[in-house]
Amino acid sequence: MLNVESLTAGYGNSQILFGMGFEARQGQVISLVGRNGMGKTTTIRTLMGMLPARAGRISLAGASLNKLAPHAVARLGVGLVPEGRRIFGSLTVQENLVATAHGRRIGDGENWSLDRVYQLFPRLQERRKQSARTLSGGEQQMLALGRALMTHPRVLVLDEATEGLAPLIRKEIWSCLQALKSQGLTILVIDKNLTEMAGLIDVHHIVEKGRVVWKGSPAELASRPDLAQRYLGI
Ligand SMILES: Nc1ncnc2c1ncn2[C@@H]1O[C@H](COP(=O)(O)OP(=O)(O)OP(=O)(O)O)[C@@H](O)[C@H]1O
């Protein structure tokens, strides 16, 4: 479904990605994990067309995403829940959800509607007329997720979606992602909570200095404390 191969990118003179590569097959949930500053967010920015790829290939269901602008990448079916959420604080919950909605689904993306998002997050429905800035951190994160779903994604990308949230709220986010997975959605997660996401992830990818240095299942990673110590600082 999503293929990233030999990707090189950076900012000005500083190269950050050195041959980044991974694959998420249809319905899989994969992760990028690694210490701060290793290039995970830069990978997402390049994938979304916010930063140009200097070399390498990015494709979604066989279609190249290289050189596409962010709105075109979103239109093709990559739904981003960005680091820091980036919701519109002065708009209501419902206005946030419809602001980025696409009129129709693309390719084999699932169709999402306000009703379906509210079914997944009843709390957003209760607060649909409130301005988004009055939501709790967890509710804002749900809103960011709902907003990404309103673009009918074929692949959902979450950059640090549970950062700064209380354990109970994190649990809610994980179980929501589990529900989306069981509906067949392909998901790419960047997160630090390895233990919490173990039941969700099919393949972990450890990122070190702009490329993947190891990949495997949560069980394989759990059996390699040396990897966690060397690359994750755990
Ligand atoms: N706009 C920018 N201009 C210059 N350098 C940047 C910019 N954004 C990020 N960097 C640098 O790129 C490197 C990789 O950052 P990136 O955010 O991709 O890492 P990360 O693995 O996502 O880590 P984190 O968890 O801290 O976000 C870091 O050294 C960072 O300082």
Ligand as a Chemical Component Dictionary entry (heavy atoms), coordinates in Angstrom:
data_LIG
# 
_chem_comp.id                   LIG 
_chem_comp.type                 NON-POLYMER 
_chem_comp.pdbx_formal_charge   0 
_chem_comp.three_letter_code    LIG 
# 
loop_
_chem_comp_atom.comp_id 
_chem_comp_atom.atom_id 
_chem_comp_atom.alt_atom_id 
_chem_comp_atom.type_symbol 
_chem_comp_atom.charge 
_chem_comp_atom.model_Cartn_x 
_chem_comp_atom.model_Cartn_y 
_chem_comp_atom.model_Cartn_z 
_chem_comp_atom.pdbx_ordinal 
LIG N1  N1  N 0 13.013 23.029 9.862  1  
LIG C1  C1  C 0 14.191 22.507 10.172 2  
LIG N2  N2  N 0 15.343 23.098 9.797  3  
LIG C2  C2  C 0 16.548 22.555 10.090 4  
LIG N3  N3  N 0 16.716 21.398 10.772 5  
LIG C3  C3  C 0 15.618 20.767 11.173 6  
LIG C4  C4  C 0 14.295 21.279 10.899 7  
LIG N4  N4  N 0 13.402 20.412 11.433 8  
LIG C5  C5  C 0 14.123 19.434 11.997 9  
LIG N5  N5  N 0 15.432 19.633 11.852 10 
LIG C6  C6  C 0 16.524 18.749 12.318 11 
LIG O1  O1  O 0 16.370 17.493 11.709 12 
LIG C7  C7  C 0 16.740 16.445 12.576 13 
LIG C8  C8  C 0 15.670 15.388 12.611 14 
LIG O2  O2  O 0 14.493 15.909 13.200 15 
LIG P1  P1  P 0 13.114 15.123 13.221 16 
LIG O3  O3  O 0 12.106 16.061 13.799 17 
LIG O4  O4  O 0 12.849 14.537 11.913 18 
LIG O5  O5  O 0 13.452 13.972 14.259 19 
LIG P2  P2  P 0 12.502 12.975 14.993 20 
LIG O6  O6  O 0 13.115 11.653 14.845 21 
LIG O7  O7  O 0 11.099 13.157 14.519 22 
LIG O8  O8  O 0 12.616 13.434 16.478 23 
LIG P3  P3  P 0 11.609 14.145 17.451 24 
LIG O9  O9  O 0 10.987 13.043 18.207 25 
LIG O10 O10 O 0 12.502 15.011 18.282 26 
LIG O11 O11 O 0 10.629 14.944 16.622 27 
LIG C9  C9  C 0 17.039 17.095 13.915 28 
LIG O12 O12 O 0 18.433 17.214 14.055 29 
LIG C10 C10 C 0 16.406 18.459 13.798 30 
LIG O13 O13 O 0 17.097 19.412 14.548 31 
# 
loop_
_chem_comp_bond.comp_id 
_chem_comp_bond.atom_id_1 
_chem_comp_bond.atom_id_2 
_chem_comp_bond.value_order 
_chem_comp_bond.pdbx_ordinal 
LIG N1  C1  SING 1  
LIG C1  N2  SING 2  
LIG C1  C4  DOUB 3  
LIG N2  C2  DOUB 4  
LIG C2  N3  SING 5  
LIG N3  C3  DOUB 6  
LIG C3  C4  SING 7  
LIG C3  N5  SING 8  
LIG C4  N4  SING 9  
LIG N4  C5  DOUB 10 
LIG C5  N5  SING 11 
LIG N5  C6  SING 12 
LIG C6  O1  SING 13 
LIG C6  C10 SING 14 
LIG O1  C7  SING 15 
LIG C7  C8  SING 16 
LIG C7  C9  SING 17 
LIG C8  O2  SING 18 
LIG O2  P1  SING 19 
LIG P1  O3  DOUB 20 
LIG P1  O4  SING 21 
LIG P1  O5  SING 22 
LIG O5  P2  SING 23 
LIG P2  O6  DOUB 24 
LIG P2  O7  SING 25 
LIG P2  O8  SING 26 
LIG O8  P3  SING 27 
LIG P3  O9  DOUB 28 
LIG P3  O10 SING 29 
LIG P3  O11 SING 30 
LIG C9  O12 SING 31 
LIG C9  C10 SING 32 
LIG C10 O13 SING 33 
# 
